[in-house]
């Protein structure tokens, strides 16, 4: 998926995606100047950053 597809999916700006890339938060490929993302990498990124707000603390 490309920048536009991912930014639309996550409801964030393309600039935010660039910040994520620059800080190593999200993996990407660069092919002939085009930035691409693997769906499995995005799903892992989302899972790793999930916080359940209703989960009781022990």
N, C-alpha and C positions, 0 to 999 in steps of 0.2 A: 504494500500500500504506500502511497506517496504522502507528502506533507499535507496537501489539501484534504485528502480522504481521512487521514488520522486526526487532523485538527477539527474537522467536522464531527467525527465520531466521538471525540473526547470533549467537544465543546470548549476548546481552548484556541488561542491564537497561534499562528504559525511561528510567531516570535517566541512564544512559550516553548514550543517544540525545539526551537533552536537553543534556547537556554538549557533545556533538558539534555540535548546532545552535547553542548559545550561543557556541562558539568558531569558528563558520564552517567547520567541517570537512566538514559534510554538507549539501547543499542540500535544501530542503523547501518545501512550499506550506502556507499556512494559509487554509482555506476555512471560513467560519462557525465559527471557533474550533477546527476539527479539523486536526491536523497530518497531512499526506500526503507521500509520497515517490514519485518516479518510479523505476521499475526501472532505466532506463538510467543515471540519476544514481548509483544504488547500485552498479551494476556498474563504473562509472568510478571511484568512490571506492575500491572494493576493488582494482581494477587499479592505481591510482595508489599504493596502500599495500602492494603485494605485494613481498616480499623473498624471493628464492630462497636458502634456507639451504644448498643443496648446490652452488651456483654457485662456481666457483673464482675467486679474486681474482687479477688480473694486476698 
